[in-house]
Amino acid sequence: MAKSNHTKVGEALEILNQGLYPFFEREMQSVHGDQWQEIAKQSLREDRNIDKSASKNKKINWDTQNILVVMWNQWNVVFSKILGISERSLISELREIRNRWAHQTAFNGDDTYRTLDSIERLLTAICAPESNEIKKEKDVYLRARYEEQRRYEQKKIVANSSQTGVNHNDLKPWREIVTPHNDVCSGNYQNAEFAADLWQVYLGDAGSEYQNPVEFFRRTFLTDGLKRLLINAVKRLGKNEGDPVIELQTNFGGGKTHALLALYHLFSCSNVNELTGIDEMLQESIDSFPSDVHRAVIVGTQLSAGSPNKKKGNISTHTLWGEIAWQLGGKEGYEMIRSDDENGTNPGDKLRELFNKFSPCLILIDEWVAYARQLKNSNDNIKLPAGTFDTQFTFAQALSESAKAANKTLLLVSIPVSDNEIGGDLGRQALPRLKNAIGRLESSWSPANSDESFEIVRRRLFEPITDKQAFIDRDVVARAFVNMYGKNHNEFPSECREADYEQRIKNAYPIHPELFDRLYNTWSTLDKFQRTRGVLRLMAAVIHSLWIRQDNNLLIMPSTIPIDDPVIQSELTRYLDEQWASIISADVDGESSLPLRLDSEIPVLGRYSACRRVARTIYIGSAPTLQTAHKGIDETLVKLGCVQPGEQVATFGDAIRRLTDKAMYLYVDNKRYWYSTRSTVTRLAIEKANRVDEREVFNEIHKRLNEEITFRGDFAKIHITGKSNDIPDEREVRLVILPPDFPFNKEENGTKRLAEEILNKRGNSPRQYKNTLIFLAADEISLADLINIVKQYLAWKTINEEKDTLNIEKLQEGQIRSKLNDYDKRVESQILETFCRLLIPAQEQPNGEIVLQDVKLRLSQDDDLIKAILRKLKDGDQIVPKLGDIMLRKELDRIPLWQGDSVKIKQLVEYFASYVYLPRLLNPNAQRNNINKIAKHQRIKH
């Protein structure tokens, strides 16, 4: 049973008592000595100062109220020496809370949370360990409150949806919950702003978000890896503990430079407490935080190996060690290794002496491979000021060993992984030698994991969510998505049903985790795409475009990326082949694109822009996979990237199908979809489908109907024909399926005229047994779709049969098989949907007109056609298995059918088969046997 708020407040006050009393007793004794209890009694009412359970000893009852009263009254004498004005206010507040609790006053949600928070603050101020317990209780309560409010919001949505269906108006779009940074909203950001440049920061020329330590950390998410890196740096430079050499090696754009910048700024800010997140992270190390750290920044791409770098005081540095010495110690530092710098020789142990002289020392080296590959071997004709290629690596070894041996010195070196960072042969030679030189002493560093990457991007692009209601609105959206995935579990990937997926949505909000997954797992495989920088560049453009378009989607998803925006399209094609721009304009997004045209032609798709969203999702998920063995994106991932709560999943399945029917560059194989730079056989299929004769289509439909009807049920026979001579004139009930070239149309009576002709005649002879025929016709509107589908099926079938002579490539054979299989299933399904018009002869009175009643069948995908027809006819009493004695007597009297006072059973059966105004007996023989049984028991005269 859930605890009431009153109970939770009482338990929290008890924890306050446990944590507060030791402090209270200690401080009172420190001022009043052994007399402290007697002095304390003076603040208490007579009826509250004795513990009744121990009245013989007359001990004071130190409950929470008494402690707080004494602390208030003894504030100036005792407690003001330790606590401040804010804690005095907390004591006053908690006295009032305790009084309310004692008098059984109700506590609402805000009151309960305020109580927990105030107790935690007071316990924290006195360093009581119980503060952690209260903090946990507060966090649990806060989550429960948010969850309760989210459920309340969800109930409102469900209540509305039961009447009108869930739509986006029931949930707040992302733009109403979270706001992008001003530079993103306004579009004033520059792509260069997402390129962290350590050298520009060193020179003081970077943008404010990178140059200013406070602003840098405000927009920086401290991942676990980065926290460990910073803590290690403080330990090493403050207490000579921790790892002295750290190697940063990740994929291209994995955050190496950002990590170096974080270290640079950590020791450049005059007040480290101004840096967001640092004070909390360094709680245990803040006392040993180093001051006056000497920093050296080396960025290999910014230093020339071929010419000296001029400094103040008529000094020029020639080598990396010369540059490091100058940056650490100015002229004095440089003089310690001048000769080795000028001669390009390894300074060896002089580095240790340099580091000890100017410790604490922080050396940050980025792009070292780019610098090393500029150098020459000793046997080359050219000698560069920077020294030889070989000397560079003896220096690297000396540098790492000196950093370890020296006092309070930390060396960080970023090592590339991607080929486009390594360069040519010398770069490939330099990398392993550099790793070997520093690898003996280095400590590895781990980059951000996928969930941390969410926060890195969010922090850089969006203002933080601070409003409590905004958190609730976000959580309601996340829950709505997860509910949708659960209700349609076969349509989405299995991971969407895992317990942590809702939290992933919250962590990534307002960007859908699937978009992050595509960018970090798919696009980052491209050589030129930098994981963090590339994502930031793209998403800044996307968010700006969506913001000015007043996008009202719930999340930013693959399907909502406006690829028609030239800036975004440029970002999405700059890493790919040149042909992609024309493919996008034709098959993906743009004013004249196929998806936009389909959405405008088909209202049910246009309502959601379904084709456009599907095309965008497939492009985002598949374009980078074109050169891989596992091309494309699975259909469940396509839907994951498209569908939002309140939308019909089937609509997007239809959009996928229509796109694959007509797109020139969209491939499909076993429910995997991808765009390619080579056109598909779709154009050929369209051309062949246009040439299919309608008679071929009708023959295929006739063949399919014969294959479909393997079960006749209670019908004596099923005839697929439009010729009356093909249908015997017998007493058993038969189903006549009219040919597809006679579709039903309420305004055109050609179908009914054919049915009436068959009903009245068999060939040239009048039909006697008219009450035995039921007709089934195709619906004219559905038939048009069926004809198109059959034409496509026949076209793909022909292509498959002729693929050898058509020189079809292996890449396209899978698509042919997939499309042929798809159209085969669609023909079967569409036949059931098309042949849905029952025409049932009916006649009210013997002298009345025979009419054909139109009854439309509604079949599910798993329905059997004949079973569905029989069920419909029996439910509507259009066919009767047999008549009981009461119903039989009623029909005999109604017409009447008596010949005098009797009628022959054989004649009676003839009547029922002949006259439409009588019940249509499913089986005359069964009725005959039933009449004999009735007569035997003398329930009717015969």
Salt bridges, closest charged atoms under 4 A:
GLU11 OE1 - LYS3 NZ 3.02
GLU27 OE2 - ARG26 NE 3.36
GLU38 OE2 - LYS41 NZ 3.60
ASP47 OD2 - ARG45 NH2 2.81
ASP63 OD2 - ARG48 NH2 2.53
ASP63 OD2 - ARG98 NH2 3.70
GLU93 OE2 - ARG114 NE 2.95
ASP110 OD1 - ARG145 NH2 3.02
ASP110 OD1 - LYS468 NZ 3.62
ASP111 OD2 - ARG100 NH2 3.32
ASP117 OD2 - ARG121 NE 2.78
ASP117 OD1 - LYS138 NZ 3.02
GLU120 OE1 - LYS138 NZ 2.57
ASP139 OD2 - LYS135 NZ 3.26
GLU147 OE2 - ARG150 NH2 2.16
GLU147 OE2 - ARG151 NH1 3.99
GLU153 OE1 - LYS156 NZ 3.47
ASP183 OD2 - ARG219 NH1 3.61
ASP183 OD2 - ARG460 NH2 3.52
GLU193 OE1 - ARG460 NH2 3.67
GLU209 OE1 - ARG460 NH2 2.52
GLU215 OE2 - ARG218 NH2 3.07
GLU215 OE2 - ARG219 NE 2.95
GLU247 OE2 - LYS435 NZ 2.91
GLU323 OE2 - LYS311 NZ 2.88
GLU332 OE2 - LYS357 NZ 3.18
GLU335 OE2 - ARG338 NH2 2.61
ASP340 OD2 - LYS350 NZ 2.91
ASP341 OD2 - HIS318 ND1 2.86
GLU342 OE2 - ARG338 NH1 3.01
ASP349 OD2 - ARG352 NH2 2.80
ASP390 OD1 - ARG433 NH1 2.90
GLU421 OE2 - LYS256 NZ 3.65
ASP425 OD1 - ARG428 NH2 2.82
ASP451 OD1 - ARG504 NE 3.63
GLU455 OE1 - ARG458 NH2 2.73
GLU455 OE2 - ARG459 NE 3.60
GLU463 OE2 - HIS181 ND1 3.04
ASP473 OD2 - LYS172 NZ 3.16
ASP475 OD1 - ARG474 NH2 2.85
ASP475 OD1 - LYS506 NZ 3.91
GLU491 OE1 - LYS639 NZ 2.47
GLU502 OE1 - ARG479 NH2 2.45
GLU502 OE2 - LYS506 NZ 3.92
GLU514 OE2 - ARG518 NE 2.69
ASP517 OD1 - ARG504 NH2 3.08
ASP564 OD1 - ARG549 NH2 3.32
ASP564 OD2 - ARG612 NH2 3.22
ASP564 OD1 - ARG616 NH2 3.88
GLU571 OE2 - ARG537 NH2 2.99
ASP589 OD1 - ARG612 NE 2.61
ASP589 OD2 - ARG616 NE 2.79
GLU635 OE2 - LYS639 NZ 3.14
GLU647 OE2 - HIS168 NE2 3.26
GLU647 OE1 - ARG613 NH2 2.87
ASP654 OD1 - ARG657 NH2 2.27
ASP654 OD2 - ARG658 NE 3.13
ASP661 OD2 - ARG657 NH1 3.82
ASP661 OD1 - LYS819 NZ 3.13
ASP661 OD2 - ARG826 NH2 3.15
GLU700 OE1 - LYS703 NZ 3.55
GLU700 OE2 - ARG704 NE 2.84
ASP714 OD2 - LYS874 NZ 2.71
GLU730 OE1 - ARG734 NH2 2.25
ASP741 OD2 - ARG695 NH2 3.61
GLU748 OE2 - ARG753 NH2 3.20
ASP779 OD1 - ARG837 NE 3.12
GLU802 OE1 - LYS688 NZ 3.50
GLU809 OE2 - ARG678 NH2 2.57
GLU813 OE1 - LYS810 NZ 3.93
ASP822 OD2 - ARG826 NH1 3.16
ASP824 OD1 - ARG704 NH2 2.82
ASP854 OD2 - ARG837 NH1 2.92
ASP863 OD1 - ARG871 NH2 3.52
ASP885 OD2 - ARG939 NH1 3.79
GLU891 OE1 - ARG894 NH2 3.00
ASP893 OD2 - ARG889 NE 3.11
ASP901 OD2 - LYS941 NZ 3.24
GLU910 OE2 - ARG731 NH1 3.34
